[in-house]
């Protein structure tokens, strides 16, 4: 089963825009009410039985069940019969809001994420149609529940053999977009190790340095609009919050951020295609980029978007049949790619690698890329040996191990 996501820009009519905004407003109300219901239930249970809360809380009956998705879905069915505003919106769209809230509470416990927040008029930006008709696309139009046929900019055709399963309507700074979830009954295997290996070292001075000694400078996406952004933010500070002028400036600032995001994403795709052009295997460090956001280089890290780049690189490798593997990131800048000796910790100002054991001299980032490539080839050689031995065809893993050793040298 192969799933794809395609994004298109919608061209809705004035009536369809009103329907989209009405749906977003109802979804926001459902989210806030369901979240408040869960908070009230938890606050009513936080005090011991023999004590009272020092804060003002609702008193709920001990028999009241926890308002999970099933309980709140039943309450939503009753509310649709009593409230015409809620009944005007697709029932499945409203149920997806409750499912999202349920998933937010589950991720809070499993992934240690923050507590779900209430949403104001600007924070609820999307809703989902979980089911779509088979023939919902005709030319440059798509048929959406309750909205009817909506025009969209078909920047690329739907691939043959794929069916539209879901549609998410998203409101962005430059208009409305639809994200289609496509599904096909095909099973594509993951790429296997083959071809030329390439290690990538990611940094702040150079965005990427490859093991082939190719240095790609780090672009400054935010600098292009930074001066204009600062000017608009100074003007915004003088406006009264909620006024017409304040809202207009908010839209202008949002468009600048949208341009920066679009340029960054486009560059990531182009850079990924350039890196996999002459490579059969790509090796990168397994880094937690969220920790980079907490360092003194957080602005530079957020400007380039290292995490998004790795995600896009994985997708491009999958599309181009290029093997990608993540290796241990520890001590990649302290090891020598020639002899494997540990050279010790280097300061950030030291940009040259000079091994005291074998005398190998090269750039610091290039040496790290070579170490990453060597670690990746070691993992591939071990994995290939285990796979060949398990296949029972009488062949050992020595041939591929020798090939990996030759590539390293």
ABEGO torsion letter per residue (X at the ends): XBBBBBBBBBBBBAAAAAAAAAAAAAAAAAAAAAAAAAAAAAAAAABBAABBBABBBBBBBAABBBBBAAAAAAAAAAAAAABAAAAABBAAAAAAAAAAAAAAAAAAAAAGBBBBBBBBAAABABBBBABBBABABBEABBBBBGAEBBBBBBABBBBBGBBBABBBBBBBAAEBBBBBBBBBBBBBBBBBBBEBBBBBBBBAABABBBAAGBBBBBBBAAAAAAAAAAAAAAAAAABBBGBAAAAAAAAAAAAAAAAAAAAAAAAAAAAAAAAAAABABBBBBBBBAAAAAABAAAAAAAAAGAAAAAAAAAAAAAAAGBBBBBBBABGAAABBAAAGBBAEBBBAABABBBBAAAGBBBBAAAAAAAAAAAAAAAAAAAAAAAAAAAAGAGBBAAAAAAAAAAAAX
